[in-house]
Amino acid sequence: MSRNLTFAHARGWDLANTLMICVVVFHDGTGDYGVMPSTEYDGDPAAIVHEFDPFQS
C-alpha cells in the first residue's frame, strides 16, 4: 500500500500500460492507496479513485 496518491496513480498507469490490463487505484479507508488489476478487485466500488484502461484512447 502507498500513502501517496500521486505514487499510486503513477504506479497504476505504469502497470496498466506495461501489462496491458485494466487496473484500479483505490483508497483502503485507513489513509493508504492500493493498485491492483480490476478483475481482482472485490472491494467497495466507492473506494475506487481511478481506473486505467490501456485499450481506451
Secondary structure as GFF3:
##gff-version 3
##sequence-region A 1 57
A	DSSP	alpha_helix	5	19	.	.	.	ID=ss1
A	DSSP	beta_strand	23	27	.	.	.	ID=ss2
A	DSSP	beta_strand	33	37	.	.	.	ID=ss3
A	DSSP	three_ten_helix	38	40	.	.	.	ID=ss4
A	DSSP	three_ten_helix	45	47	.	.	.	ID=ss5
A	DSSP	beta_strand	48	52	.	.	.	ID=ss6
###
